[in-house]
Amino acid sequence: MTGEGAPRGRRARFAAWYRDQDSGVKAAVIGFAGAVVAALIGAAAALAVTLIGSGDGGDAAVPPTGASTPADAVAPGPVPEPPATGPGTAGTTDAPSSPVSAPSSPASAPSSPASVPSSPAPAPEPTPVPPAPQARERWSGTLVLDGSAGVRGWFLDPVPPGRAPVGDLAVREPGQVYGNALAAWGGSAPPSREQCAELLHTRPGQRQLDVRVGDRGCLRTEAGRIGVFEVTAVPDPDHLTVAVTVWQLPS
């Protein structure tokens, strides 16, 4: 009885003391009591684990049944080897470890500007050559060469031409004309000034021509002018009718 009364008296004194303390002291007492209880529970649990492990022999590392095992405590198993791949292995679907890029097709590769052949530059258009200026006529008309008179011909430099004993074109005898420089023209069309000038240059020194109706000839006047004539009629042996054109001297 004496032993039970002493603890009971201590508890009563502690209770009376606890009631007289402020809230801070009470919180500290409760925290201390909770720490002591937690320490006792932890010690009891460790003791139980030690006793169970010593009774089972080598299974001390295995946690008790019903205890949760942390995920990182599981021992990793052996890593499975990858299936063998090779040209003789059937059913393999693994891609090669280092992919080899297939060469791009020349048709699908974009062509660089340097590989595109440049189109040739258009040829410059030839500069048009202006046509040669047409020779200007100085005089054109019809003349009668009269072999029965003292003046048989004409001076062809004046405009209009003037009568002359012989001049630049005259009738010498029946069917024949005479002048300073003459050349027969055999073309089907009347010659140009340039054609007559070339013809007279290749046949210099000729001063008379035998003619009949329809014949043409080139002439050069005393002043150097170029002309052309055509026999249009022969009324009689002493007379010839001619159509004459004389061009200006080149400027």
NUGUNU-51474 format. One line per field, with one value per residue: residue in one letter; x, y, z of N, C-alpha, C in turn. Coordinates in steps of 0.1 Angstrom, whole numbers, plus 5000, padded with zeros to 4 digits. Example, Ala and Ser with C-alpha at 12.3 -4.5 7.8 and 13.67 -1.06 7.14 Angstrom:
2
resn = (a;s);
n.xx = (5132;5128);
n.yy = (4943;4978);
n.zz = (5078;5071);
ca.xx = (5123;5137);
ca.yy = (4955;4989);
ca.zz = (5078;5071);
c.xx = (5132;5129);
c.yy = (4967;5000);
c.zz = (5078;5079);
END
This chain:
251
resn = (m;t;g;e;g;a;p;r;g;r;r;a;r;f;a;a;w;y;r;d;q;d;s;g;v;k;a;a;v;i;g;f;a;g;a;v;v;a;a;l;i;g;a;a;a;a;l;a;v;t;l;i;g;s;g;d;g;g;d;a;a;v;p;p;t;g;a;s;t;p;a;d;a;v;a;p;g;p;v;p;e;p;p;a;t;g;p;g;t;a;g;t;t;d;a;p;s;s;p;v;s;a;p;s;s;p;a;s;a;p;s;s;p;a;s;v;p;s;s;p;a;p;a;p;e;p;t;p;v;p;p;a;p;q;a;r;e;r;w;s;g;t;l;v;l;d;g;s;a;g;v;r;g;w;f;l;d;p;v;p;p;g;r;a;p;v;g;d;l;a;v;r;e;p;g;q;v;y;g;n;a;l;a;a;w;g;g;s;a;p;p;s;r;e;q;c;a;e;l;l;h;t;r;p;g;q;r;q;l;d;v;r;v;g;d;r;g;c;l;r;t;e;a;g;r;i;g;v;f;e;v;t;a;v;p;d;p;d;h;l;t;v;a;v;t;v;w;q;l;p;s);
n.xx = (5008;5019;5038;5023;5010;5029;5038;5013;5009;5030;5022;4999;5010;5025;5005;4992;5012;5015;4991;4994;5012;5021;5010;5032;5051;5036;5033;5059;5064;5046;5057;5082;5074;5061;5084;5099;5081;5081;5107;5109;5091;5105;5128;5118;5108;5131;5144;5127;5130;5157;5156;5139;5155;5178;5167;5160;5183;5202;5184;5182;5183;5159;5129;5102;5071;5045;5056;5063;5084;5109;5111;5137;5151;5150;5169;5187;5180;5196;5207;5190;5204;5207;5190;5208;5219;5222;5232;5224;5204;5171;5139;5146;5141;5154;5168;5199;5228;5242;5229;5229;5231;5213;5226;5217;5195;5205;5185;5167;5181;5185;5194;5222;5228;5251;5254;5235;5232;5240;5219;5227;5237;5216;5222;5235;5215;5221;5234;5214;5223;5223;5206;5222;5225;5203;5213;5210;5191;5202;5193;5167;5154;5143;5162;5171;5194;5210;5223;5226;5230;5252;5256;5258;5255;5251;5257;5258;5261;5250;5218;5188;5202;5227;5230;5256;5286;5297;5299;5288;5273;5266;5255;5274;5276;5253;5235;5254;5268;5286;5310;5324;5331;5321;5300;5286;5255;5243;5222;5188;5173;5172;5204;5218;5233;5256;5262;5267;5289;5308;5309;5320;5344;5357;5359;5375;5382;5367;5349;5329;5299;5280;5246;5211;5175;5163;5187;5210;5232;5260;5274;5299;5302;5318;5324;5326;5303;5279;5259;5231;5218;5192;5183;5155;5143;5149;5146;5156;5187;5203;5193;5188;5168;5169;5166;5176;5194;5209;5231;5236;5269;5286;5283);
n.yy = (4988;5012;5014;5018;5042;5061;5066;5074;5097;5112;5115;5130;5154;5161;5165;5187;5205;5207;5218;5244;5256;5276;5278;5274;5259;5236;5227;5220;5199;5180;5175;5164;5141;5128;5123;5105;5083;5076;5069;5046;5029;5026;5013;4989;4978;4974;4955;4934;4928;4920;4897;4880;4877;4864;4839;4828;4822;4826;4844;4870;4893;4895;4911;4912;4894;4910;4935;4965;4968;4990;5006;5010;4991;4966;4941;4944;4923;4901;4916;4913;4899;4915;4903;4883;4898;4897;4888;4861;4857;4849;4865;4888;4921;4943;4975;4984;4993;5016;5038;5038;5063;5064;5070;5100;5103;5112;5124;5133;5152;5186;5208;5228;5263;5266;5242;5243;5247;5277;5297;5306;5339;5360;5365;5396;5418;5423;5454;5474;5481;5511;5518;5523;5556;5567;5575;5607;5620;5641;5650;5639;5626;5628;5626;5636;5624;5638;5631;5644;5671;5699;5699;5672;5660;5661;5682;5669;5678;5704;5716;5722;5697;5708;5716;5702;5699;5674;5665;5649;5627;5615;5609;5591;5577;5558;5537;5539;5552;5579;5591;5605;5585;5553;5524;5492;5480;5449;5439;5428;5447;5483;5498;5508;5538;5530;5506;5513;5530;5511;5494;5512;5516;5492;5489;5509;5536;5531;5545;5545;5529;5502;5502;5494;5495;5493;5487;5493;5516;5528;5559;5585;5619;5649;5663;5643;5631;5604;5586;5570;5556;5547;5533;5542;5546;5544;5563;5569;5563;5585;5595;5591;5582;5587;5578;5594;5595;5613;5613;5630;5642;5624;5633);
n.zz = (5000;5007;4987;4964;4970;4969;4941;4932;4945;4934;4908;4912;4922;4900;4882;4893;4892;4864;4856;4866;4848;4820;4785;4768;4783;4787;4760;4755;4773;4764;4738;4745;4759;4738;4721;4737;4738;4711;4707;4723;4710;4685;4694;4703;4679;4665;4680;4678;4650;4650;4666;4650;4627;4636;4642;4617;4603;4574;4561;4569;4555;4542;4541;4565;4561;4544;4548;4531;4503;4493;4461;4450;4463;4451;4437;4407;4379;4355;4326;4296;4267;4235;4206;4182;4152;4117;4084;4081;4099;4107;4107;4120;4130;4138;4133;4116;4137;4131;4110;4075;4051;4022;3989;3973;3946;3913;3898;3917;3931;3938;3912;3911;3906;3891;3877;3857;3824;3809;3788;3755;3746;3728;3694;3682;3663;3629;3619;3599;3566;3551;3521;3490;3479;3454;3421;3409;3383;3357;3333;3311;3281;3246;3216;3183;3160;3134;3104;3080;3082;3091;3118;3136;3161;3198;3227;3259;3285;3292;3303;3289;3266;3241;3206;3185;3164;3166;3194;3224;3216;3185;3151;3128;3104;3083;3106;3126;3156;3173;3197;3228;3248;3245;3251;3245;3258;3268;3284;3293;3306;3312;3320;3353;3367;3380;3369;3342;3346;3355;3333;3313;3324;3322;3295;3281;3258;3235;3208;3188;3178;3162;3156;3160;3159;3192;3204;3232;3249;3268;3279;3282;3291;3280;3303;3322;3331;3334;3312;3295;3265;3242;3211;3195;3170;3134;3110;3085;3066;3074;3098;3133;3160;3194;3229;3257;3289;3313;3342;3373;3384;3409;3443);
ca.xx = (5000;5028;5045;5013;5006;5039;5036;5001;5011;5039;5014;4990;5018;5029;4993;4989;5022;5013;4980;4998;5021;5016;5008;5045;5057;5028;5036;5073;5062;5039;5067;5092;5067;5060;5097;5102;5073;5085;5120;5106;5085;5115;5137;5111;5107;5145;5147;5119;5136;5169;5152;5134;5166;5186;5160;5159;5196;5207;5174;5181;5181;5146;5120;5091;5060;5036;5063;5065;5098;5111;5113;5151;5158;5150;5182;5184;5182;5205;5202;5189;5213;5199;5191;5218;5215;5232;5226;5218;5194;5158;5130;5152;5135;5161;5175;5213;5231;5246;5221;5237;5222;5214;5230;5206;5194;5208;5173;5160;5189;5183;5205;5228;5228;5263;5252;5225;5239;5234;5214;5235;5232;5211;5232;5231;5209;5230;5231;5210;5231;5215;5207;5230;5216;5200;5219;5200;5191;5204;5183;5162;5145;5145;5170;5173;5207;5208;5236;5225;5234;5265;5257;5253;5253;5246;5265;5248;5263;5240;5204;5188;5214;5228;5235;5271;5290;5298;5295;5290;5267;5263;5254;5285;5272;5241;5236;5265;5269;5300;5310;5337;5334;5308;5301;5273;5249;5236;5212;5174;5167;5182;5214;5219;5245;5268;5265;5273;5302;5316;5311;5329;5358;5363;5360;5379;5388;5358;5343;5318;5291;5270;5234;5199;5164;5163;5200;5213;5246;5264;5283;5305;5302;5331;5326;5327;5290;5275;5246;5227;5209;5185;5178;5141;5138;5158;5137;5164;5201;5209;5187;5185;5161;5174;5161;5188;5193;5223;5230;5245;5281;5285;5287);
ca.yy = (5000;5023;5016;5023;5055;5071;5070;5081;5111;5120;5118;5141;5166;5165;5171;5200;5214;5209;5227;5257;5261;5283;5269;5270;5248;5224;5221;5214;5187;5170;5171;5155;5128;5121;5118;5093;5072;5072;5062;5033;5021;5022;5003;4976;4973;4969;4943;4923;4924;4912;4883;4872;4874;4854;4826;4822;4819;4835;4852;4882;4905;4895;4919;4904;4893;4921;4948;4971;4969;5001;5002;5010;4980;4954;4939;4943;4911;4901;4924;4903;4902;4917;4891;4885;4902;4894;4884;4848;4856;4850;4871;4900;4933;4955;4983;4984;5002;5029;5039;5043;5071;5060;5081;5107;5100;5125;5130;5141;5162;5199;5212;5241;5272;5264;5231;5246;5254;5291;5299;5315;5352;5362;5372;5409;5419;5431;5468;5475;5489;5520;5516;5533;5567;5566;5586;5617;5623;5655;5653;5627;5630;5622;5635;5632;5626;5642;5630;5652;5685;5701;5695;5658;5655;5670;5683;5664;5684;5714;5713;5710;5695;5717;5710;5703;5692;5659;5666;5637;5616;5619;5599;5592;5571;5550;5526;5540;5564;5583;5599;5606;5572;5545;5509;5486;5473;5438;5434;5430;5459;5494;5497;5519;5546;5523;5495;5520;5534;5499;5490;5521;5515;5479;5490;5523;5539;5529;5558;5543;5516;5499;5501;5493;5498;5485;5486;5503;5518;5537;5570;5595;5632;5656;5667;5631;5626;5591;5586;5558;5559;5536;5537;5540;5546;5547;5567;5567;5561;5597;5599;5581;5588;5580;5582;5596;5599;5617;5615;5640;5638;5620;5644);
ca.zz = (5000;5008;4974;4954;4973;4965;4927;4929;4950;4925;4897;4916;4923;4886;4875;4899;4886;4850;4855;4869;4838;4808;4773;4762;4790;4784;4747;4756;4781;4755;4728;4751;4762;4725;4716;4745;4734;4697;4709;4729;4699;4676;4700;4704;4666;4661;4688;4671;4637;4653;4670;4639;4618;4642;4642;4604;4597;4563;4555;4577;4546;4536;4550;4570;4553;4546;4547;4518;4498;4484;4447;4447;4470;4443;4430;4392;4373;4344;4314;4284;4255;4223;4196;4171;4138;4106;4071;4081;4110;4102;4116;4127;4126;4144;4123;4119;4148;4125;4097;4063;4043;4008;3980;3967;3932;3906;3893;3928;3937;3931;3904;3915;3894;3883;3868;3847;3813;3806;3775;3747;3744;3714;3685;3679;3650;3621;3616;3586;3558;3543;3507;3483;3473;3440;3413;3405;3369;3353;3322;3304;3270;3232;3207;3169;3155;3120;3097;3068;3084;3096;3132;3137;3175;3209;3239;3269;3299;3295;3305;3281;3257;3230;3193;3183;3152;3170;3208;3232;3209;3171;3140;3120;3091;3085;3115;3135;3165;3176;3210;3236;3253;3244;3254;3242;3269;3263;3293;3289;3313;3311;3331;3362;3365;3385;3358;3331;3350;3355;3319;3306;3330;3317;3280;3277;3245;3224;3204;3179;3179;3152;3163;3153;3168;3204;3211;3243;3251;3279;3274;3292;3285;3281;3317;3330;3335;3329;3306;3288;3254;3235;3197;3194;3156;3124;3099;3072;3069;3080;3110;3144;3172;3207;3242;3265;3303;3319;3356;3379;3390;3424;3452);
c.xx = (5009;5034;5035;5010;5016;5038;5024;5002;5020;5030;5004;4997;5022;5017;4990;4999;5020;5001;4984;5007;5014;5016;5022;5051;5049;5031;5050;5072;5056;5049;5077;5086;5065;5073;5101;5094;5078;5098;5118;5100;5096;5125;5130;5110;5120;5148;5139;5125;5149;5166;5147;5145;5175;5180;5160;5172;5200;5197;5172;5178;5167;5136;5109;5080;5050;5042;5065;5080;5099;5115;5128;5158;5158;5163;5179;5188;5192;5199;5202;5197;5204;5201;5201;5212;5226;5225;5219;5207;5181;5149;5135;5146;5143;5168;5190;5217;5235;5239;5230;5228;5224;5218;5218;5206;5197;5195;5166;5168;5187;5195;5209;5228;5240;5262;5243;5232;5232;5230;5223;5229;5227;5221;5226;5226;5219;5225;5226;5219;5222;5217;5215;5221;5215;5207;5208;5202;5193;5194;5179;5152;5149;5152;5170;5187;5206;5222;5236;5229;5248;5267;5250;5250;5249;5256;5255;5251;5254;5226;5196;5200;5215;5234;5250;5275;5291;5293;5297;5283;5262;5261;5266;5282;5260;5244;5248;5265;5283;5299;5324;5341;5321;5311;5287;5268;5240;5225;5198;5168;5177;5192;5212;5231;5257;5272;5272;5287;5312;5319;5321;5343;5365;5365;5364;5384;5379;5350;5331;5312;5282;5257;5222;5188;5164;5176;5202;5228;5249;5274;5288;5307;5316;5334;5327;5314;5287;5261;5243;5217;5203;5180;5164;5135;5150;5150;5143;5178;5208;5204;5185;5178;5165;5168;5173;5185;5208;5221;5240;5258;5279;5290;5298);
c.yy = (5012;5026;5022;5038;5065;5075;5078;5095;5119;5124;5130;5154;5171;5171;5184;5210;5217;5218;5242;5263;5267;5273;5265;5259;5235;5218;5214;5200;5176;5166;5162;5141;5120;5115;5105;5081;5067;5064;5048;5024;5016;5012;4989;4970;4967;4956;4931;4918;4916;4898;4875;4868;4864;4840;4820;4820;4830;4844;4865;4894;4906;4902;4910;4905;4904;4934;4952;4972;4981;4997;5001;4999;4967;4953;4937;4929;4912;4908;4914;4908;4905;4906;4894;4889;4899;4890;4870;4846;4858;4857;4883;4912;4946;4962;4982;4995;5015;5030;5045;5050;5067;5072;5087;5104;5113;5132;5138;5152;5175;5203;5226;5250;5270;5253;5233;5253;5267;5291;5309;5328;5354;5370;5386;5410;5428;5445;5469;5485;5498;5518;5527;5544;5565;5578;5595;5620;5638;5659;5640;5632;5623;5632;5628;5635;5627;5641;5638;5666;5686;5698;5681;5653;5665;5670;5679;5670;5695;5708;5724;5709;5705;5711;5712;5696;5677;5658;5652;5625;5622;5607;5601;5588;5563;5538;5527;5553;5566;5592;5599;5592;5564;5530;5503;5479;5462;5432;5436;5442;5470;5494;5509;5527;5538;5512;5502;5524;5522;5494;5499;5520;5502;5480;5504;5524;5537;5541;5556;5529;5515;5496;5499;5495;5488;5484;5497;5504;5528;5547;5578;5608;5638;5660;5656;5626;5613;5592;5573;5563;5546;5541;5533;5540;5549;5551;5566;5566;5573;5601;5588;5589;5580;5587;5583;5600;5602;5619;5625;5634;5634;5631;5640);
c.zz = (5000;4994;4964;4957;4969;4951;4925;4934;4941;4913;4900;4917;4909;4879;4880;4893;4872;4847;4857;4858;4827;4796;4767;4769;4788;4771;4747;4763;4772;4745;4734;4754;4749;4719;4724;4740;4720;4698;4714;4718;4689;4681;4700;4690;4661;4668;4682;4658;4640;4657;4659;4629;4624;4642;4629;4597;4587;4557;4562;4568;4540;4545;4554;4561;4555;4546;4533;4515;4490;4470;4444;4454;4462;4436;4415;4388;4361;4332;4302;4273;4243;4213;4186;4158;4129;4094;4071;4091;4104;4112;4123;4122;4131;4132;4126;4129;4142;4111;4086;4054;4028;3999;3973;3952;3924;3901;3904;3934;3930;3924;3909;3903;3885;3873;3857;3836;3809;3791;3767;3745;3730;3706;3682;3665;3642;3618;3602;3578;3550;3529;3500;3477;3458;3432;3408;3390;3367;3342;3315;3293;3257;3223;3193;3164;3139;3113;3084;3070;3089;3110;3134;3151;3185;3220;3251;3283;3302;3297;3300;3272;3246;3218;3191;3170;3154;3184;3215;3226;3196;3162;3131;3105;3093;3095;3125;3143;3169;3189;3216;3241;3252;3247;3252;3255;3264;3273;3288;3295;3311;3323;3341;3360;3369;3375;3346;3334;3350;3341;3311;3312;3325;3302;3276;3263;3233;3221;3194;3181;3167;3160;3154;3163;3180;3211;3221;3244;3262;3273;3285;3285;3287;3295;3327;3335;3328;3323;3299;3276;3248;3221;3196;3179;3147;3111;3085;3076;3075;3093;3120;3155;3184;3219;3251;3279;3307;3334;3361;3383;3404;3432;3462);
END
